Amino acid sequence: MRLLLDTHVFLWWIAGDHRLSEKAVRVISEADNRLFLSAASGWEIAIKAKLGKLHIDGDVTSFIIEQMRLNSIEQLPVMLSHALHVSTLEALHRDPFDRLLIAQAQLERMPILTADQYVTIYRVETVW
């Protein structure tokens, strides 16, 4: 199965955070699953690190790339079609990063691994 990791899930996974559900841990750990991190998540992490809202040891770019390599996570680029699809979404979720992840998940037909209850309001498969 192909899965799109929400930004917080990526961060919780690499930190070994106890907030991950048992199902999330199981799904991430399954070798047959392909995990993806959106470029939007990289952008969100970079912004939050720069603003001091998120602590990252060392260079953000190196950190994310290394964690993706160590955890066999593939990158999902943001395409123009993804960005434009955001305009079709109802304004139920105010976070622009999450709205872009929802658009990507819909167009790429992949579930989002997320604890965010607002994401579940949209027509997108979620796993938690």
N, CA, C and O atoms as CSV, one atom per row, in Angstrom:
chain,resi,resn,atom,element,x,y,z
A,1,MET,N,N,0.842,-1.173,0.000
A,1,MET,CA,C,0.000,0.000,0.000
A,1,MET,C,C,0.894,1.246,0.000
A,1,MET,O,O,1.933,1.280,0.659
A,2,ARG,N,N,0.476,2.250,-0.739
A,2,ARG,CA,C,1.151,3.554,-0.754
A,2,ARG,C,C,0.473,4.446,0.274
A,2,ARG,O,O,-0.754,4.533,0.302
A,3,LEU,N,N,1.257,5.113,1.120
A,3,LEU,CA,C,0.715,5.964,2.178
A,3,LEU,C,C,1.422,7.300,2.208
A,3,LEU,O,O,2.646,7.374,2.091
A,4,LEU,N,N,0.649,8.349,2.366
A,4,LEU,CA,C,1.197,9.695,2.508
A,4,LEU,C,C,1.251,10.014,4.002
A,4,LEU,O,O,0.230,9.974,4.689
A,5,LEU,N,N,2.438,10.328,4.494
A,5,LEU,CA,C,2.594,10.666,5.906
A,5,LEU,C,C,2.258,12.135,6.133
A,5,LEU,O,O,2.784,13.012,5.446
A,6,ASP,N,N,1.389,12.399,7.089
A,6,ASP,CA,C,1.166,13.776,7.499
A,6,ASP,C,C,2.457,14.237,8.186
A,6,ASP,O,O,3.212,13.414,8.704
A,7,THR,N,N,2.703,15.522,8.191
A,7,THR,CA,C,3.951,16.067,8.723
A,7,THR,C,C,4.185,15.622,10.159
A,7,THR,O,O,5.290,15.208,10.506
A,8,HIS,N,N,3.158,15.702,10.993
A,8,HIS,CA,C,3.337,15.319,12.397
A,8,HIS,C,C,3.644,13.831,12.534
A,8,HIS,O,O,4.387,13.439,13.433
A,9,VAL,N,N,3.090,13.004,11.667
A,9,VAL,CA,C,3.356,11.566,11.728
A,9,VAL,C,C,4.827,11.299,11.407
A,9,VAL,O,O,5.476,10.502,12.084
A,10,PHE,N,N,5.350,11.958,10.383
A,10,PHE,CA,C,6.768,11.832,10.047
A,10,PHE,C,C,7.633,12.215,11.253
A,10,PHE,O,O,8.549,11.483,11.628
A,11,LEU,N,N,7.335,13.361,11.850
A,11,LEU,CA,C,8.123,13.837,12.989
A,11,LEU,C,C,7.979,12.923,14.200
A,11,LEU,O,O,8.962,12.648,14.887
A,12,TRP,N,N,6.768,12.452,14.468
A,12,TRP,CA,C,6.562,11.549,15.598
A,12,TRP,C,C,7.266,10.221,15.372
A,12,TRP,O,O,7.835,9.653,16.305
A,13,TRP,N,N,7.234,9.721,14.142
A,13,TRP,CA,C,7.875,8.443,13.832
A,13,TRP,C,C,9.380,8.520,14.078
A,13,TRP,O,O,9.949,7.653,14.742
A,14,ILE,N,N,10.014,9.542,13.549
A,14,ILE,CA,C,11.481,9.617,13.682
A,14,ILE,C,C,11.907,9.930,15.118
A,14,ILE,O,O,13.043,9.653,15.502
A,15,ALA,N,N,10.996,10.507,15.911
A,15,ALA,CA,C,11.300,10.808,17.305
A,15,ALA,C,C,10.895,9.671,18.244
A,15,ALA,O,O,11.196,9.717,19.437
A,16,GLY,N,N,10.214,8.654,17.713
A,16,GLY,CA,C,9.730,7.567,18.564
A,16,GLY,C,C,8.665,8.047,19.539
A,16,GLY,O,O,8.594,7.577,20.675
A,17,ASP,N,N,7.845,8.979,19.093
A,17,ASP,CA,C,6.843,9.613,19.939
A,17,ASP,C,C,5.712,8.640,20.270
A,17,ASP,O,O,5.222,7.924,19.396
A,18,HIS,N,N,5.308,8.621,21.527
A,18,HIS,CA,C,4.252,7.729,22.000
A,18,HIS,C,C,2.856,8.099,21.481
A,18,HIS,O,O,1.915,7.324,21.648
A,19,ARG,N,N,2.714,9.270,20.857
A,19,ARG,CA,C,1.408,9.680,20.339
A,19,ARG,C,C,0.994,8.920,19.084
A,19,ARG,O,O,-0.167,8.976,18.680
A,20,LEU,N,N,1.937,8.210,18.464
A,20,LEU,CA,C,1.573,7.388,17.306
A,20,LEU,C,C,0.661,6.255,17.759
A,20,LEU,O,O,0.920,5.609,18.774
A,21,SER,N,N,-0.387,6.023,17.018
A,21,SER,CA,C,-1.283,4.916,17.346
A,21,SER,C,C,-0.576,3.590,17.060
A,21,SER,O,O,0.401,3.533,16.313
A,22,GLU,N,N,-1.093,2.535,17.671
A,22,GLU,CA,C,-0.539,1.194,17.412
A,22,GLU,C,C,-0.661,0.846,15.936
A,22,GLU,O,O,0.253,0.269,15.346
A,23,LYS,N,N,-1.798,1.201,15.345
A,23,LYS,CA,C,-2.003,0.919,13.926
A,23,LYS,C,C,-1.010,1.696,13.074
A,23,LYS,O,O,-0.470,1.154,12.109
A,24,ALA,N,N,-0.760,2.958,13.416
A,24,ALA,CA,C,0.209,3.762,12.658
A,24,ALA,C,C,1.593,3.127,12.711
A,24,ALA,O,O,2.273,3.030,11.690
A,25,VAL,N,N,2.003,2.702,13.876
A,25,VAL,CA,C,3.315,2.051,14.023
A,25,VAL,C,C,3.366,0.786,13.181
A,25,VAL,O,O,4.360,0.525,12.504
A,26,ARG,N,N,2.304,0.008,13.222
A,26,ARG,CA,C,2.256,-1.247,12.455
A,26,ARG,C,C,2.324,-0.976,10.947
A,26,ARG,O,O,3.062,-1.645,10.225
A,27,VAL,N,N,1.556,0.001,10.483
A,27,VAL,CA,C,1.510,0.310,9.048
A,27,VAL,C,C,2.857,0.861,8.569
A,27,VAL,O,O,3.335,0.482,7.500
A,28,ILE,N,N,3.462,1.742,9.345
A,28,ILE,CA,C,4.763,2.300,8.962
A,28,ILE,C,C,5.825,1.210,8.943
A,28,ILE,O,O,6.727,1.232,8.106
A,29,SER,N,N,5.721,0.266,9.855
A,29,SER,CA,C,6.729,-0.793,9.983
A,29,SER,C,C,6.616,-1.888,8.933
A,29,SER,O,O,7.577,-2.622,8.702
A,30,GLU,N,N,5.461,-2.008,8.294
A,30,GLU,CA,C,5.263,-3.082,7.311
A,30,GLU,C,C,6.123,-2.834,6.077
A,30,GLU,O,O,5.993,-1.809,5.408
A,31,ALA,N,N,6.994,-3.779,5.792
A,31,ALA,CA,C,7.966,-3.633,4.701
A,31,ALA,C,C,7.305,-3.500,3.329
A,31,ALA,O,O,7.887,-2.897,2.427
A,32,ASP,N,N,6.103,-4.050,3.154
A,32,ASP,CA,C,5.432,-3.990,1.857
A,32,ASP,C,C,4.825,-2.621,1.554
A,32,ASP,O,O,4.494,-2.334,0.403
A,33,ASN,N,N,4.677,-1.780,2.567
A,33,ASN,CA,C,4.080,-0.466,2.364
A,33,ASN,C,C,5.115,0.522,1.857
A,33,ASN,O,O,6.273,0.503,2.276
A,34,ARG,N,N,4.681,1.386,0.948
A,34,ARG,CA,C,5.536,2.471,0.440
A,34,ARG,C,C,5.101,3.761,1.108
A,34,ARG,O,O,3.946,4.170,0.994
A,35,LEU,N,N,6.021,4.395,1.801
A,35,LEU,CA,C,5.737,5.614,2.547
A,35,LEU,C,C,6.224,6.819,1.767
A,35,LEU,O,O,7.304,6.798,1.176
A,36,PHE,N,N,5.405,7.886,1.771
A,36,PHE,CA,C,5.744,9.105,1.044
A,36,PHE,C,C,5.662,10.301,1.982
A,36,PHE,O,O,4.794,10.373,2.852
A,37,LEU,N,N,6.588,11.237,1.786
A,37,LEU,CA,C,6.558,12.527,2.467
A,37,LEU,C,C,6.429,13.588,1.388
A,37,LEU,O,O,7.212,13.625,0.438
A,38,SER,N,N,5.445,14.440,1.543
A,38,SER,CA,C,5.211,15.489,0.561
A,38,SER,C,C,6.250,16.594,0.684
A,38,SER,O,O,6.756,16.881,1.769
A,39,ALA,N,N,6.553,17.202,-0.448
A,39,ALA,CA,C,7.408,18.391,-0.442
A,39,ALA,C,C,6.766,19.474,0.423
A,39,ALA,O,O,7.469,20.297,1.009
A,40,ALA,N,N,5.441,19.478,0.507
A,40,ALA,CA,C,4.738,20.435,1.369
A,40,ALA,C,C,5.110,20.235,2.830
A,40,ALA,O,O,5.215,21.203,3.582
A,41,SER,N,N,5.309,18.993,3.235
A,41,SER,CA,C,5.729,18.721,4.611
A,41,SER,C,C,7.147,19.223,4.858
A,41,SER,O,O,7.447,19.764,5.922
A,42,GLY,N,N,8.011,19.040,3.870
A,42,GLY,CA,C,9.360,19.586,3.985
A,42,GLY,C,C,9.329,21.100,4.136
A,42,GLY,O,O,10.069,21.671,4.936
A,43,TRP,N,N,8.475,21.732,3.368
A,43,TRP,CA,C,8.302,23.185,3.432
A,43,TRP,C,C,7.790,23.602,4.817
A,43,TRP,O,O,8.284,24.563,5.406
A,44,GLU,N,N,6.797,22.869,5.325
A,44,GLU,CA,C,6.231,23.167,6.638
A,44,GLU,C,C,7.288,23.015,7.741
A,44,GLU,O,O,7.394,23.868,8.622
A,45,ILE,N,N,8.054,21.944,7.689
A,45,ILE,CA,C,9.102,21.720,8.687
A,45,ILE,C,C,10.147,22.827,8.619
A,45,ILE,O,O,10.574,23.343,9.652
A,46,ALA,N,N,10.560,23.194,7.408
A,46,ALA,CA,C,11.566,24.251,7.236
A,46,ALA,C,C,11.077,25.579,7.810
A,46,ALA,O,O,11.831,26.284,8.482
A,47,ILE,N,N,9.825,25.917,7.545
A,47,ILE,CA,C,9.267,27.170,8.053
A,47,ILE,C,C,9.198,27.153,9.577
A,47,ILE,O,O,9.617,28.107,10.233
A,48,LYS,N,N,8.671,26.074,10.133
A,48,LYS,CA,C,8.524,26.000,11.589
A,48,LYS,C,C,9.883,25.975,12.288
A,48,LYS,O,O,10.028,26.532,13.376
A,49,ALA,N,N,10.865,25.343,11.683
A,49,ALA,CA,C,12.209,25.329,12.270
A,49,ALA,C,C,12.807,26.738,12.253
A,49,ALA,O,O,13.414,27.173,13.232
A,50,LYS,N,N,12.633,27.438,11.147
A,50,LYS,CA,C,13.155,28.798,11.011
A,50,LYS,C,C,12.497,29.750,12.009
A,50,LYS,O,O,13.151,30.656,12.525
A,51,LEU,N,N,11.213,29.549,12.281
A,51,LEU,CA,C,10.480,30.395,13.218
A,51,LEU,C,C,10.725,30.012,14.681
A,51,LEU,O,O,10.270,30.702,15.594
A,52,GLY,N,N,11.446,28.909,14.894
A,52,GLY,CA,C,11.714,28.463,16.256
A,52,GLY,C,C,10.579,27.664,16.876
A,52,GLY,O,O,10.595,27.403,18.079
A,53,LYS,N,N,9.585,27.267,16.068
A,53,LYS,CA,C,8.461,26.479,16.566
A,53,LYS,C,C,8.757,24.985,16.574
A,53,LYS,O,O,7.992,24.191,17.122
A,54,LEU,N,N,9.874,24.613,15.963
A,54,LEU,CA,C,10.271,23.220,15.860
A,54,LEU,C,C,11.785,23.155,15.944
A,54,LEU,O,O,12.479,23.858,15.209
A,55,HIS,N,N,12.305,22.316,16.834
A,55,HIS,CA,C,13.752,22.189,16.968
A,55,HIS,C,C,14.248,21.013,16.125
A,55,HIS,O,O,13.787,19.882,16.276
A,56,ILE,N,N,15.177,21.302,15.255
A,56,ILE,CA,C,15.819,20.291,14.420
A,56,ILE,C,C,17.321,20.389,14.691
A,56,ILE,O,O,17.902,21.473,14.640
A,57,ASP,N,N,17.934,19.248,14.978
A,57,ASP,CA,C,19.382,19.233,15.178
A,57,ASP,C,C,20.085,19.407,13.838
A,57,ASP,O,O,19.901,18.603,12.924
A,58,GLY,N,N,20.886,20.453,13.725
A,58,GLY,CA,C,21.658,20.671,12.504
A,58,GLY,C,C,20.836,21.279,11.386
A,58,GLY,O,O,19.811,21.923,11.611
A,59,ASP,N,N,21.314,21.055,10.186
A,59,ASP,CA,C,20.706,21.589,8.970
A,59,ASP,C,C,19.397,20.860,8.666
A,59,ASP,O,O,19.363,19.630,8.639
A,60,VAL,N,N,18.322,21.613,8.437
A,60,VAL,CA,C,16.999,21.028,8.183
A,60,VAL,C,C,17.019,20.127,6.952
A,60,VAL,O,O,16.486,19.018,6.983
A,61,THR,N,N,17.628,20.596,5.882
A,61,THR,CA,C,17.659,19.818,4.645
A,61,THR,C,C,18.339,18.472,4.857
A,61,THR,O,O,17.798,17.430,4.489
A,62,SER,N,N,19.519,18.501,5.448
A,62,SER,CA,C,20.255,17.257,5.700
A,62,SER,C,C,19.478,16.336,6.626
A,62,SER,O,O,19.441,15.122,6.427
A,63,PHE,N,N,18.861,16.922,7.633
A,63,PHE,CA,C,18.104,16.140,8.604
A,63,PHE,C,C,16.955,15.391,7.930
A,63,PHE,O,O,16.801,14.185,8.120
A,64,ILE,N,N,16.152,16.106,7.145
A,64,ILE,CA,C,14.991,15.475,6.506
A,64,ILE,C,C,15.433,14.417,5.502
A,64,ILE,O,O,14.888,13.313,5.486
A,65,ILE,N,N,16.404,14.741,4.674
A,65,ILE,CA,C,16.875,13.777,3.673
A,65,ILE,C,C,17.424,12.519,4.336
A,65,ILE,O,O,17.152,11.407,3.884
A,66,GLU,N,N,18.190,12.691,5.398
A,66,GLU,CA,C,18.764,11.537,6.100
A,66,GLU,C,C,17.666,10.694,6.757
A,66,GLU,O,O,17.711,9.465,6.699
A,67,GLN,N,N,16.695,11.339,7.371
A,67,GLN,CA,C,15.605,10.593,8.009
A,67,GLN,C,C,14.763,9.850,6.974
A,67,GLN,O,O,14.314,8.730,7.220
A,68,MET,N,N,14.556,10.464,5.840
A,68,MET,CA,C,13.819,9.778,4.779
A,68,MET,C,C,14.596,8.558,4.294
A,68,MET,O,O,14.012,7.500,4.063
A,69,ARG,N,N,15.897,8.701,4.141
A,69,ARG,CA,C,16.733,7.579,3.710
A,69,ARG,C,C,16.709,6.457,4.737
A,69,ARG,O,O,16.502,5.293,4.392
A,70,LEU,N,N,16.921,6.810,6.002
A,70,LEU,CA,C,16.962,5.813,7.071
A,70,LEU,C,C,15.646,5.057,7.215
A,70,LEU,O,O,15.635,3.888,7.601
A,71,ASN,N,N,14.548,5.720,6.908
A,71,ASN,CA,C,13.227,5.137,7.107
A,71,ASN,C,C,12.541,4.718,5.810
A,71,ASN,O,O,11.348,4.414,5.800
A,72,SER,N,N,13.300,4.703,4.722
A,72,SER,CA,C,12.777,4.279,3.413
A,72,SER,C,C,11.512,5.029,3.027
A,72,SER,O,O,10.526,4.429,2.598
A,73,ILE,N,N,11.551,6.342,3.183
A,73,ILE,CA,C,10.417,7.193,2.837
A,73,ILE,C,C,10.734,7.907,1.526
A,73,ILE,O,O,11.794,8.513,1.371
A,74,GLU,N,N,9.807,7.824,0.601
A,74,GLU,CA,C,9.991,8.439,-0.706
A,74,GLU,C,C,9.411,9.855,-0.704
A,74,GLU,O,O,8.528,10.179,0.090
A,75,GLN,N,N,9.922,10.683,-1.605
A,75,GLN,CA,C,9.393,12.039,-1.698
A,75,GLN,C,C,8.236,12.099,-2.683
A,75,GLN,O,O,8.227,11.420,-3.710
A,76,LEU,N,N,7.256,12.937,-2.337
A,76,LEU,CA,C,6.133,13.203,-3.223
A,76,LEU,C,C,6.206,14.675,-3.595
A,76,LEU,O,O,5.915,15.534,-2.763
A,77,PRO,N,N,6.590,14.981,-4.829
A,77,PRO,CA,C,6.671,16.381,-5.255
A,77,PRO,C,C,5.287,17.034,-5.275
A,77,PRO,O,O,4.270,16.354,-5.409
A,78,VAL,N,N,5.268,18.332,-5.144
A,78,VAL,CA,C,4.025,19.083,-5.304
A,78,VAL,C,C,3.938,19.486,-6.774
A,78,VAL,O,O,4.793,20.207,-7.289
A,79,MET,N,N,2.912,19.017,-7.421
A,79,MET,CA,C,2.678,19.319,-8.825
A,79,MET,C,C,1.655,20.455,-8.921
A,79,MET,O,O,0.913,20.712,-7.973
A,80,LEU,N,N,1.623,21.122,-10.059
A,80,LEU,CA,C,0.648,22.185,-10.261
A,80,LEU,C,C,-0.768,21.655,-10.090
A,80,LEU,O,O,-1.628,22.337,-9.532
A,81,SER,N,N,-1.008,20.450,-10.566
A,81,SER,CA,C,-2.347,19.856,-10.418
A,81,SER,C,C,-2.730,19.715,-8.944
A,81,SER,O,O,-3.891,19.908,-8.583
A,82,HIS,N,N,-1.759,19.378,-8.093
A,82,HIS,CA,C,-2.029,19.278,-6.650
A,82,HIS,C,C,-2.419,20.649,-6.093
A,82,HIS,O,O,-3.411,20.782,-5.377
A,83,ALA,N,N,-1.626,21.662,-6.433
A,83,ALA,CA,C,-1.868,23.010,-5.921
A,83,ALA,C,C,-3.229,23.536,-6.383
A,83,ALA,O,O,-3.960,24.142,-5.601
A,84,LEU,N,N,-3.560,23.306,-7.633
A,84,LEU,CA,C,-4.829,23.794,-8.162
A,84,LEU,C,C,-6.028,23.034,-7.594
A,84,LEU,O,O,-7.118,23.589,-7.457
A,85,HIS,N,N,-5.816,21.769,-7.270
A,85,HIS,CA,C,-6.910,20.950,-6.716
A,85,HIS,C,C,-7.361,21.469,-5.348
A,85,HIS,O,O,-8.493,21.222,-4.932
A,86,VAL,N,N,-6.486,22.180,-4.657
A,86,VAL,CA,C,-6.851,22.769,-3.367
A,86,VAL,C,C,-8.080,23.668,-3.515
A,86,VAL,O,O,-8.891,23.772,-2.595
A,87,SER,N,N,-8.214,24.313,-4.666
A,87,SER,CA,C,-9.352,25.219,-4.886
A,87,SER,C,C,-10.686,24.488,-4.917
A,87,SER,O,O,-11.733,25.118,-4.766
A,88,THR,N,N,-10.672,23.179,-5.107
A,88,THR,CA,C,-11.915,22.402,-5.144
A,88,THR,C,C,-12.350,21.940,-3.756
A,88,THR,O,O,-13.461,21.437,-3.587
A,89,LEU,N,N,-11.487,22.109,-2.776
A,89,LEU,CA,C,-11.787,21.643,-1.420
A,89,LEU,C,C,-12.616,22.671,-0.666
A,89,LEU,O,O,-12.376,23.874,-0.768
A,90,GLU,N,N,-13.590,22.188,0.088
A,90,GLU,CA,C,-14.340,23.085,0.958
A,90,GLU,C,C,-13.389,23.650,2.015
A,90,GLU,O,O,-12.414,22.999,2.391
A,91,ALA,N,N,-13.669,24.841,2.484
A,91,ALA,CA,C,-12.809,25.509,3.465
A,91,ALA,C,C,-13.111,25.012,4.877
A,91,ALA,O,O,-13.462,25.799,5.756
A,92,LEU,N,N,-12.974,23.718,5.087
A,92,LEU,CA,C,-13.250,23.117,6.390
A,92,LEU,C,C,-11.999,23.092,7.261
A,92,LEU,O,O,-12.089,23.180,8.485
A,93,HIS,N,N,-10.862,22.974,6.644
A,93,HIS,CA,C,-9.578,22.912,7.346
A,93,HIS,C,C,-8.793,24.146,6.938
A,93,HIS,O,O,-8.605,24.400,5.749
A,94,ARG,N,N,-8.340,24.904,7.907
A,94,ARG,CA,C,-7.696,26.179,7.612
A,94,ARG,C,C,-6.199,26.051,7.345
A,94,ARG,O,O,-5.599,26.973,6.792
A,95,ASP,N,N,-5.583,24.935,7.721
A,95,ASP,CA,C,-4.140,24.775,7.562
A,95,ASP,C,C,-3.800,24.548,6.084
A,95,ASP,O,O,-4.212,23.538,5.513
A,96,PRO,N,N,-3.060,25.462,5.458
A,96,PRO,CA,C,-2.766,25.323,4.023
A,96,PRO,C,C,-1.903,24.101,3.709
A,96,PRO,O,O,-2.034,23.522,2.631
A,97,PHE,N,N,-1.035,23.704,4.619
A,97,PHE,CA,C,-0.212,22.516,4.382
A,97,PHE,C,C,-1.084,21.263,4.351
A,97,PHE,O,O,-0.930,20.411,3.475
A,98,ASP,N,N,-1.995,21.159,5.308
A,98,ASP,CA,C,-2.882,19.992,5.337
A,98,ASP,C,C,-3.819,19.975,4.140
A,98,ASP,O,O,-4.125,18.907,3.610
A,99,ARG,N,N,-4.275,21.134,3.711
A,99,ARG,CA,C,-5.149,21.188,2.534
A,99,ARG,C,C,-4.410,20.692,1.292
A,99,ARG,O,O,-4.998,20.023,0.442
A,100,LEU,N,N,-3.134,21.016,1.190
A,100,LEU,CA,C,-2.342,20.534,0.058
A,100,LEU,C,C,-2.122,19.025,0.162
A,100,LEU,O,O,-2.174,18.325,-0.850
A,101,LEU,N,N,-1.879,18.517,1.366
A,101,LEU,CA,C,-1.736,17.064,1.543
A,101,LEU,C,C,-3.028,16.343,1.165
A,101,LEU,O,O,-2.990,15.277,0.550
A,102,ILE,N,N,-4.161,16.918,1.530
A,102,ILE,CA,C,-5.462,16.322,1.173
A,102,ILE,C,C,-5.608,16.279,-0.348
A,102,ILE,O,O,-6.009,15.260,-0.910
A,103,ALA,N,N,-5.283,17.381,-1.004
A,103,ALA,CA,C,-5.357,17.422,-2.466
A,103,ALA,C,C,-4.441,16.372,-3.089
A,103,ALA,O,O,-4.838,15.681,-4.027
A,104,GLN,N,N,-3.228,16.249,-2.578
A,104,GLN,CA,C,-2.304,15.247,-3.109
A,104,GLN,C,C,-2.851,13.837,-2.908
A,104,GLN,O,O,-2.809,13.010,-3.819
A,105,ALA,N,N,-3.360,13.572,-1.715
A,105,ALA,CA,C,-3.889,12.234,-1.430
A,105,ALA,C,C,-5.064,11.904,-2.341
A,105,ALA,O,O,-5.192,10.774,-2.812
A,106,GLN,N,N,-5.920,12.889,-2.587
A,106,GLN,CA,C,-7.052,12.641,-3.473
A,106,GLN,C,C,-6.590,12.346,-4.899
A,106,GLN,O,O,-7.032,11.373,-5.510
A,107,LEU,N,N,-5.707,13.178,-5.420
A,107,LEU,CA,C,-5.273,13.001,-6.811
A,107,LEU,C,C,-4.387,11.782,-7.002
A,107,LEU,O,O,-4.450,11.123,-8.040
A,108,GLU,N,N,-3.566,11.479,-6.013
A,108,GLU,CA,C,-2.655,10.329,-6.118
A,108,GLU,C,C,-3.309,9.037,-5.635
A,108,GLU,O,O,-2.721,7.959,-5.716
A,109,ARG,N,N,-4.532,9.165,-5.132
A,109,ARG,CA,C,-5.295,8.015,-4.645
A,109,ARG,C,C,-4.503,7.213,-3.607
A,109,ARG,O,O,-4.308,6.004,-3.728
A,110,MET,N,N,-4.063,7.941,-2.593
A,110,MET,CA,C,-3.381,7.258,-1.498
A,110,MET,C,C,-3.919,7.762,-0.164
A,110,MET,O,O,-4.242,8.943,-0.030
A,111,PRO,N,N,-4.018,6.875,0.821
A,111,PRO,CA,C,-4.474,7.304,2.136
A,111,PRO,C,C,-3.422,8.165,2.830
A,111,PRO,O,O,-2.224,8.065,2.564
A,112,ILE,N,N,-3.919,9.017,3.734
A,112,ILE,CA,C,-3.032,9.831,4.562
A,112,ILE,C,C,-2.967,9.193,5.945
A,112,ILE,O,O,-3.994,8.881,6.547
A,113,LEU,N,N,-1.768,9.008,6.430
A,113,LEU,CA,C,-1.556,8.538,7.792
A,113,LEU,C,C,-1.530,9.784,8.671
A,113,LEU,O,O,-0.562,10.544,8.644
A,114,THR,N,N,-2.595,9.996,9.455
A,114,THR,CA,C,-2.734,11.240,10.221
A,114,THR,C,C,-3.563,11.040,11.475
A,114,THR,O,O,-4.455,10.192,11.526
A,115,ALA,N,N,-3.252,11.836,12.483
A,115,ALA,CA,C,-4.057,11.896,13.704
A,115,ALA,C,C,-4.999,13.090,13.659
A,115,ALA,O,O,-5.791,13.289,14.580
A,116,ASP,N,N,-4.922,13.878,12.608
A,116,ASP,CA,C,-5.690,15.113,12.477
A,116,ASP,C,C,-7.142,14.806,12.111
A,116,ASP,O,O,-7.428,14.375,10.995
A,117,GLN,N,N,-8.043,15.029,13.046
A,117,GLN,CA,C,-9.460,14.745,12.820
A,117,GLN,C,C,-10.081,15.615,11.738
A,117,GLN,O,O,-11.058,15.209,11.109
A,118,TYR,N,N,-9.527,16.810,11.507
A,118,TYR,CA,C,-10.066,17.690,10.471
A,118,TYR,C,C,-9.843,17.101,9.079
A,118,TYR,O,O,-10.638,17.347,8.172
A,119,VAL,N,N,-8.794,16.345,8.904
A,119,VAL,CA,C,-8.516,15.737,7.600
A,119,VAL,C,C,-9.603,14.729,7.249
A,119,VAL,O,O,-9.970,14.583,6.083
A,120,THR,N,N,-10.113,14.039,8.256
A,120,THR,CA,C,-11.118,12.997,8.010
A,120,THR,C,C,-12.447,13.558,7.503
A,120,THR,O,O,-13.291,12.801,7.023
A,121,ILE,N,N,-12.639,14.866,7.601
A,121,ILE,CA,C,-13.877,15.495,7.118
A,121,ILE,C,C,-13.941,15.446,5.586
A,121,ILE,O,O,-15.027,15.436,5.006
A,122,TYR,N,N,-12.789,15.416,4.949
A,122,TYR,CA,C,-12.725,15.441,3.490
A,122,TYR,C,C,-12.866,14.048,2.896
A,122,TYR,O,O,-12.722,13.041,3.589
A,123,ARG,N,N,-13.150,14.012,1.608
A,123,ARG,CA,C,-13.247,12.731,0.894
A,123,ARG,C,C,-11.845,12.225,0.609
A,123,ARG,O,O,-11.352,12.313,-0.515
A,124,VAL,N,N,-11.214,11.698,1.638
A,124,VAL,CA,C,-9.886,11.140,1.513
A,124,VAL,C,C,-9.760,10.016,2.537
A,124,VAL,O,O,-10.230,10.135,3.668
A,125,GLU,N,N,-9.126,8.936,2.126
A,125,GLU,CA,C,-8.942,7.828,3.043
A,125,GLU,C,C,-7.854,8.182,4.048
A,125,GLU,O,O,-6.789,8.676,3.678
A,126,THR,N,N,-8.131,7.927,5.310
A,126,THR,CA,C,-7.140,8.164,6.350
A,126,THR,C,C,-6.874,6.862,7.100
A,126,THR,O,O,-7.710,5.960,7.153
A,127,VAL,N,N,-5.684,6.804,7.672
A,127,VAL,CA,C,-5.293,5.658,8.485
A,127,VAL,C,C,-4.814,6.217,9.807
A,127,VAL,O,O,-3.997,7.137,9.845
A,128,TRP,N,N,-5.318,5.666,10.877
A,128,TRP,CA,C,-4.842,6.013,12.194
A,128,TRP,C,C,-5.142,4.895,13.155
A,128,TRP,O,O,-4.815,4.992,14.338
